[in-house]
């Protein structure tokens, strides 16, 4: 990530879109002619200037004392409130006491909220409060409020004739997340504006290096080159966001874009205009959608050109350009990058989407256990375990080893923090109501491995697993043959009950030659017949099947399946399920 000019903290990723997280500061020169002259102007100015000087030199505690003195004289002094809030946040960066961190964050939020109550159009307060809110919660309600606050910051900059590209970038990401794509302050326009601004910055920096490169010492030149690379990587992330928004637009929204003054879209396709018949209108909208798609593809290609390591953009480009089938699976680099970025917000985001798969997998595992007459599984593999949401449901059913595998090391780090009495989907109130605290780890073994090639030796198992469960993992695989064959190798089918396999995937309807489809979302969907036939080739027999709704997207149910298979057990396949 890049450092913002004259500011302190590094940006972070939100659902794979860059979200700048550097608080705005107000300089003493900015307020010189604006301080309330009825409130000891000279003393207030002195405290604010002293605080700003201390903050500039990195003396946070001294800066905080100066701002406190300023606020004792005038509790509503907006610039002391804004900068003191920034000091409190910066102090948290070196604080280990979580209680103290929460107190400071709450105090900073209260200060910024006070500023906005007195000055509703203060862009700095709005921007900083939006960052703090998003750091404290990932709920849709908070994201929506943050988007509104970023818009306040952008509008304040527009009024002052300034270019606030940090606020534009954050607003674009937040607006995209809540589905507000269109309009003057929608995600599309925000992405276009910030991309144009950064393109100009890159051009200026390239010209500066070209003209003056011979005058720099080697170390200084390398530093400027690193800044340029960081700008291009940031641009890559913005082009990725812009491309994904364009790919999600409806036909009617694409048609509406035609009448707007787009900064980046090239309307080169012929449109049917004139009589306005229903057929011509549909053709017109379809043609506009095609242009949106072509521009989305171009944006994703630019994202990859600017940063060859942007594997998320690369995968989404595959989803848009390789037809219904696409490659046989998502790359390990894509899955790892996606979920490393997503790890901290994963559980909260899925809860907001009504995500049900871990519970459905747990219920299915329990039903299979009861139907086989067993009291528990000897061992279980949570394939693609993520943060441990499915493992929480599997653990009570497993008397022996519970192993979790995932490509994302950050997901595994979170799963490793889970115990029998906390974490991994267990709510705080549920943990508090437990009879006693049990700090035994939820998983016996966790490993970052490729599911298609994992061996028993790599997970420390001498014999295969009684049950393998994969909750929403198959959405990153198209061709399932290699995956299912390896699952069979990892299973112990020699016992009287054989071994079981449970997994979910997204569903496409049965069509001629239908197997799988790489969707615009970047996830694969499979037909039931393809899954059943491929599993049979690996030795599995279908035990039970349900059509499910794994989650909701934009308020619409996602089509899914839940499969239960047996391996090695003398049981007829249920072809009619």
Secondary structure, DSSP 8 states (H G I E B T S, - for coil): ----TT-----EEETTEEE--------HHHHTTTS-TTS-HHHHHHHHHHHHHHHHTT-HHHHHHHHHHHHHH-TT-HHHHHHHHHHHHHHHTT---HHHHHHHHHHHHHHHHHHHHH-TT-HHHHHHHHHHHHHH---HHHHHHHHHHHHHHHHHHHHTT---HHHHHHHHHHHHHHT--SSTTSHHHHHHHHHHHHHHHHHHHHHHHHHHGGGS-HHHHHHHHHHHHHHHHHHHHHHHHHHHHHHH--HHHHHHHHTS--SS----S----SS--HHHHHHHHHHHHHHHHHHHHHHHHHHHHH-TT-HHHHHHHHHHHSTTT-SSB--HHHHHHHHHHHGGGHHHHHHHTT--HHHHHHHHHHHHHHHTT-SSEEEEEEET-TTSHHHHHHHTTEEEEEEEE-S-HHHHHHHHT-BTTBBTTB-HHHHHTSSS---SBS-SEEE---TTT--TGGGT-SS-BSEEEESS-GGGBS--HHHHHHHHHHB---STT-EEEEEEEEE----TT--EEE-TTS-EEE-HHHHHHHHHHTTEEEEEEEEE---EETTEE--EEEEEEEESS-----TT-
